[in-house]
Amino acid sequence: MLDLAVTEDLGTRLRGTLLAPDDPAYDEARAVWNAMIDRRPALIARCAEVADVVAAVDFARDQGLTLAVRGGGHNIAGTSVCDGGLVIDLSAMNAVEVDPRARVARVGGGALLGDLDRATQAQGLAVPAGVVSTTGVAGLTLGGGFGWLSRKHGLAADNLLSVELVTAAGERLRASAKENPELFWGLRGGGGNFGVATAFEFRLHPLGPEVFFGPTFYRLEDAAEVLAHYRDFAHSAPHDCCVWADLMTAPPLPIIPEAHHGTKVLSLMQFHAGDPRQGEEVLAPLRRFGRPIADAAGPLPYTSAQGLLDETYAKGLRNYWTPQNFKALSDAAIDALVTLAARLPTPQSDILVSQVGGAINEVASEASAYPHRDTGFVVTPGARWAEPAGDDAALAWVQACRDALAPLADGGAYVNFIAEREGREHEAYGGNYERLAALKARYDPDNLFRLNQNVRPRA
Ligand SMILES: Cc1cc2nc3c(=O)[nH]c(=O)nc-3n(C[C@H](O)[C@H](O)[C@H](O)COP(=O)(O)OP(=O)(O)OC[C@H]3O[C@@H](n4cnc5c(N)ncnc54)[C@H](O)[C@@H]3O)c2cc1C
């Protein structure tokens, strides 16, 4: 039980706000993206500045409280909220400052991808990050972070110049190639294991304003043939191109003929990072193949492309995802994907095949904590459903996907797509786990930051 006077003292020390269960803003503040997660922290510290973060970390440590750290609240496993304990919520620390001459962005620890894209695109620049604008920059980047630009410019983490961090001891540190370089190594893929990131500096790249972007849809009966063609196209595609395949149920969108609404389809979501006319040309062999039922790809402002999937992935549904890495897609894997897609448990569920590789794989596996530098595709069956009554069917389908795909996959899983709270850390960190455990022992020996895909401090 928390001492009232001690809690009040924390409240008076914050420039931000301290929310308790009786506060009208509490329920909204504890809700995260995945509606399966329903946890009730004792306190939520909505920090306004770094001093608030230091006070909150000191408080959690000294009071022996469970501590969760929240950036954008998108984590599938719901690691940014806890039962009892304290949540450090950085959503108010979301400023993005861009220096267009130096091509550097300074980004607050609670910024969302939309904040980052808007500020950088205003200067004709961009950072490779994720594909849904409501995702938090912090959680995404600390786990690696990939999106449409990553085959050209690498992971979000590969574009980090520095991270400002509050450690478990309440110390403020800066990590970069020159300052605390081992910590900087660990922050580029090691997740939230080492402290609270209050600011990031990213290298920026010229882009847009328009890019070539959008989906082409195919019937499920054609999916095996189209996926095989996609695999071959992806193998030799220029790094400007990034195409994600999605086995899904056709939504009732005007771009899809009505006869196909509600049927199982394959979507190839295509992106080209250069001149849109060139993008159209380069992607034409993919889009002209087979018998597409709809094609909505074309020139689009980059910021619109970054928001196009927001509604599909809106907050509020129950979610369970199970990622696995593939170096390449074998014919057997393609057949398994199509068979599993025929049994999607709900219209919102899908099997997403994210193309990675390119510049991501030009970095050595041990150069940063993110180890998966030979992965070609991240395959993620994702169940999404509305009611708790659907839990059993959804989870059974996810497990069936996992069982069917595991023998065909290459081992390894992307840390940021894992729904399990524990048990997949070695898949996530691979051969870098032991080095991360040594770093953890140095910066967080008592494992204060343990609500994450956790690295246990080496004894
Ligand atoms: C709809 C959707 C789309 C996605 N798309 C992509 C994508 O395209 N590419 C991709 O790579 N990933 C993607 N992801 C996965 C995403 O990277 C993870 O969910 C990530 O955890 C989100 O970060 P967040 O800050 O929103 O998460 P939160 O839930 O706020 O935090 C997750 C964890 O990150 C750590 N953390 C968060 N903020 C901080 C901080 N400031 N300091 C220290 N630790 C912190 C903590 O350990 C926390 O438990 C997507 C997720 C969703 C739900």
The ligand as a Gaussian input file, in Angstrom:
#p B3LYP/6-31G(d) Opt

LIG

0 1
 C       -0.721000      -0.916000     -35.432000
 C        0.736000      -1.191000     -35.243000
 C        1.587000      -1.009000     -36.292000
 C        2.960000      -1.256000     -36.127000
 N        3.790000      -1.077000     -37.189000
 C        5.110000      -1.272000     -37.035000
 C        6.008000      -1.050000     -38.108000
 O        5.609000      -0.712000     -39.209000
 N        7.326000      -1.263000     -37.893000
 C        7.809000      -1.653000     -36.683000
 O        9.020000      -1.798000     -36.574000
 N        6.980000      -1.874000     -35.650000
 C        5.655000      -1.689000     -35.797000
 N        4.801000      -1.927000     -34.757000
 C        5.329000      -2.479000     -33.507000
 C        5.833000      -1.379000     -32.630000
 O        7.182000      -1.107000     -32.985000
 C        5.777000      -1.818000     -31.158000
 O        4.442000      -2.044000     -30.829000
 C        6.407000      -0.795000     -30.238000
 O        6.502000      -1.354000     -28.944000
 C        5.581000       0.459000     -30.184000
 O        6.209000       1.465000     -29.463000
 P        5.358000       2.383000     -28.491000
 O        6.256000       3.427000     -27.957000
 O        4.102000       2.797000     -29.171000
 O        4.989000       1.292000     -27.409000
 P        4.656000       1.328000     -25.855000
 O        3.579000       0.321000     -25.679000
 O        4.409000       2.698000     -25.357000
 O        5.999000       0.805000     -25.235000
 C        6.452000      -0.495000     -25.474000
 C        7.715000      -0.730000     -24.717000
 O        8.751000       0.080000     -25.268000
 C        9.557000       0.618000     -24.239000
 N        9.446000       2.073000     -24.281000
 C        8.475000       2.829000     -24.820000
 N        8.786000       4.127000     -24.715000
 C        9.972000       4.179000     -24.098000
 C       10.847000       5.237000     -23.721000
 N       10.574000       6.510000     -24.000000
 N       12.005000       4.901000     -23.097000
 C       12.323000       3.617000     -22.839000
 N       11.542000       2.591000     -23.159000
 C       10.386000       2.876000     -23.806000
 C        9.069000       0.030000     -22.942000
 O        9.798000      -1.132000     -22.650000
 C        7.636000      -0.351000     -23.263000
 O        7.181000      -1.434000     -22.503000
 C        3.451000      -1.688000     -34.887000
 C        2.569000      -1.886000     -33.825000
 C        1.216000      -1.634000     -34.000000
 C        0.281000      -1.892000     -32.874000

